[in-house]
Amino acid sequence: MSQSKILLAEKEIPRQWYNIQADMSQLPPPPLHPGTKKPAVADDFAPLFPPALIEQEMTKERWIDIPDEVLAIYRLWRPSPLYRAHRLEKALGTPARIYYKYEGVSPAGSHKPNTAVPQAYYNKQAGVKRLSTETGAGQWGSALSLACGFFGLECTVYMVKISYRQKPYRRSLMEVWGAEVIPSPSDRTEAGRKVLAKHPDSPGSLGMAISEAVEDAVSREDTRYALGSVLNHVMLHQTIIGLEAKKQLDLVGDYPDVVIGCCGGGSNFSGLAFPFLADKFNGRKVRALAVEPAACPSLTKGTLAYDFGDTAGLTPLLRMYTLGHSFVPPGIHAGGLRYHGASPLISQLCHDGLVEGAAYPQQAVFASALLFARTEGILPAPESAHAIHGAVKEAEESAKTGKPQTILFSLSGHGHFDLAAYDAYFSGQLEDVGYSEEEGKRALAELPEV
Amino acid sequence: MSQSKILLAEKEIPRQWYNIQADMSQLPPPPLHPGTKKPAVADDFAPLFPPALIEQEMTKERWIDIPDEVLAIYRLWRPSPLYRAHRLEKALGTPARIYYKYEGVSPAGSHKPNTAVPQAYYNKQAGVKRLSTETGAGQWGSALSLACGFFGLECTVYMVKISYRQKPYRRSLMEVWGAEVIPSPSDRTEAGRKVLAKHPDSPGSLGMAISEAVEDAVSREDTRYALGSVLNHVMLHQTIIGLEAKKQLDLVGDYPDVVIGCCGGGSNFSGLAFPFLADKFNGRKVRALAVEPAACPSLTKGTLAYDFGDTAGLTPLLRMYTLGHSFVPPGIHAGGLRYHGASPLISQLCHDGLVEGAAYPQQAVFASALLFARTEGILPAPESAHAIHGAVKEAEESAKTGKPQTILFSLSGHGHFDLAAYDAYFSGQLEDVGYSEEEGKRALAELPEV
């Protein structure tokens, strides 16, 4: 049997991120100021982000150097392993070769630290003392806590109150790394107090937590805001995933016919796919498949339009496939994929036919997660299980047609903090929830006019 | 800065385990039959273990081939990484070089699969259909569940009832991998029914669960029993940890002055230390330090004597440092170190001055765990944190004397399932519990006569 685990030497860690904006023939139109509805300029972002990140958000340079200080931290878990899924292939009886890039080896257990670390670094460089952010299920909050700890920044995480109560261990993890975790809505912000006055028992929402984190950042000189997905600079930082994977496949002389990632805001999908799309721009044949939950299908059922990033309508307007900022996704277990929109870069690529979308219901996704855990051993996060299911479907297609193909997917994180979801699956309490066309129509009717 | 993560290529995985029995000038005296008190022979173990494992328990061969089928599974996470703890060194201001071998990369999150996989394999080879075992906190049970899944064996885990209730996610993890998990005491065995008749609300104990698992195995032709520590063949399988670590240190031209592991039954400590002790037998200078909890200090406060492996007195008698099989360790958070005895091999080496013991209270251990998490990023298991604390103490000594030394410790697992313990530490509810001399005297008075 050929090797299972394809490792890069530490000195082979890529020294630059890949900026897909350099190669796209059609770029997404610019973000708009939420008040004036005019194209936002760098200054509009200055209360939120340090100059280096604003620059990275807008630059068309193809390659961006990764600072040595960031590489020194990356080395704690990077290069991450690439696996050949021999045992899964055998179980599926497929002629396809399946590879997966495993990002669960980071201390936070997902790909999120790939961008949390440079974001903390550039803020530190700019003299920022403190970062604020929001978190739902906790993956992003824990990644930023970890990163801030490394650079001696204070970190305040507004955690959706219902998650704060239901997932105390995610909160503990953030505290282990030194962050302050505040259940949202809170009395710490005007936005929070307003909600509490009306609804003292509000369970909170991601949109509300974003509003609190943004208000916190803009109201304090020493504080900036950090976002874990959607924006261009976040996609940029994640490309280290795909850049490493290409080197690793080179080592075994293979190249994917299709790359697959789960897609919420899109940071994990971009991270894997963009470096391969770079080849596609140069004429190489490779498909890129973004897998989303049937309950929150922005790429496959959304509308390409300008919309707010949060439910309260405080953020700049981004042009993206969206279900409407007032769309409330059902409570599926893949909390990281419960976002109403998709990154403007991915949205544009999807619109231009360079990226395919697919949406799957969660029962089928969990069945594939279990097959994966029992063959490859690793317990996948429910989000990552969407990519697994996409890969399983492709491999089954190969088995049917007898046509071999090379499949590469991103296993973006482990499921060690998600066992409640597996419990629900075993006990039959995990139901398929689809996209409600009616609720969708209502939310899309509330898109802002631009 | 020199590299942080020292990786071996997959083809560098050791092909043989190291059997320290080949090199010890003084071997531990043989196990005794619990009834006759005469040296146990292979046949006495036949109802419990397959022939290959009984052979490995007794052989004096120095090198034992690792079967290809086991290597194929090992490759899913092995070779495990060796880290240079640059950031921890800096935080301690020490001239010491600190390395750690990280076994938390296995799917079960600890070193336990290193022996669970070969145990499942040899049972499968012998035609066994089903394995029974016990688990307390769940690390061993989840490792064996994973291993049985790989080889298509049924797996029944008797889980201490109080843990079954308090740690539902450990149970879920075992079920993900296909095991049947039974809260112990249960009505499935005579031993369980006896307890339930007297104490219907019994929270269970590890000793009771062992009795149930053993009874289950001996009462069914198709079933054998599996143990996760203490026995010679378990120590043998774990030596892959130290064998890899030696190769990895070779790559950077270093060699430890001291190797450190936490020690409950002793499988993790042996795994790291035995391959280095092989050099010590040949005159090389290297210290081996086994760290145990102050609350359960078998090596440092126990008596070297024949004792039972379980509280009910059903197992063969093993000569080991023991606190007495009726000793009930306080409810510290390092559940994997709550065992009354230590492996006969380690006990002998300790008695002969080749291994040092040290016992630390849990508050100091958690303080070191937190320092580690905040510098190196990885959240350690409470058990592994004992080794961290041992390494920190050594590094602080170097800082004091100004004398550099090379420290290697085993980070045997991650703490993703142990956040309740960190919560307790943060909230000040984690208390130092020492060894009760009085309780110790009582338990030692109950040692069996031989």
Contacts between the chains, C-beta under 8 A, distances in Angstrom:
chain1	res1	chain2	res2	distance
A	1	B	72	6.2
A	3	B	10	4.8
A	3	B	11	7.5
A	3	B	75	7.0
A	4	B	10	7.0
A	4	B	72	7.5
A	4	B	75	4.2
A	4	B	76	6.0
A	5	B	10	5.5
A	5	B	75	5.8
A	5	B	76	7.1
A	5	B	77	7.7
A	6	B	10	7.9
A	7	B	7	5.2
A	7	B	9	6.8
A	7	B	10	7.0
A	9	B	7	6.8
A	10	B	3	4.8
A	10	B	4	7.0
A	10	B	5	5.5
A	10	B	6	7.9
A	10	B	7	7.0
A	11	B	3	7.5
A	72	B	1	6.3
A	72	B	4	7.6
A	73	B	377	8.0
A	75	B	3	7.0
A	75	B	4	4.2
A	75	B	5	5.8
A	76	B	4	6.0
A	76	B	5	7.1
A	76	B	83	7.6
A	76	B	376	6.7
A	76	B	377	5.1
A	76	B	378	7.9
A	77	B	5	7.7
A	77	B	377	7.5
A	83	B	76	7.6
A	87	B	150	7.9
A	105	B	105	6.7
A	106	B	377	7.9
A	107	B	373	7.9
A	107	B	376	8.0
A	107	B	377	3.5
A	107	B	378	5.1
A	107	B	379	6.8
A	109	B	416	7.2
A	146	B	377	6.0
A	149	B	374	5.2
A	150	B	87	7.9
A	150	B	377	7.5
A	168	B	419	7.8
A	168	B	423	7.0
A	169	B	419	3.9
A	169	B	420	7.3
A	169	B	423	7.8
A	172	B	419	4.4
A	172	B	420	8.0
A	172	B	422	5.3
A	172	B	423	5.0
A	172	B	426	7.2
A	173	B	379	6.8
A	173	B	419	6.3
A	175	B	422	7.7
A	175	B	426	6.1
A	176	B	370	6.6
A	176	B	373	5.1
A	176	B	374	7.6
A	176	B	379	6.1
A	176	B	419	7.9
A	176	B	422	5.6
A	177	B	373	6.6
A	177	B	374	6.3
A	178	B	374	6.2
A	370	B	176	6.5
A	373	B	107	7.9
A	373	B	176	5.1
A	373	B	177	6.6
A	374	B	149	5.1
A	374	B	176	7.6
A	374	B	177	6.3
A	374	B	178	6.2
A	376	B	76	6.7
A	376	B	107	7.9
A	377	B	73	7.9
A	377	B	76	5.1
A	377	B	77	7.5
A	377	B	106	7.9
A	377	B	107	3.5
A	377	B	146	6.0
A	377	B	150	7.4
A	378	B	76	7.9
A	378	B	107	5.1
A	379	B	107	6.8
A	379	B	173	6.8
A	379	B	176	6.1
A	414	B	416	7.9
A	416	B	109	7.1
A	416	B	414	7.9
A	416	B	416	4.0
A	416	B	417	6.7
A	417	B	416	6.8
A	419	B	168	7.8
A	419	B	169	3.9
A	419	B	172	4.4
A	419	B	173	6.3
A	419	B	176	7.9
A	420	B	169	7.4
A	420	B	172	8.0
A	422	B	172	5.3
A	422	B	175	7.7
A	422	B	176	5.6
A	423	B	168	7.0
A	423	B	169	7.8
A	423	B	172	5.0
A	426	B	172	7.2
A	426	B	175	6.1
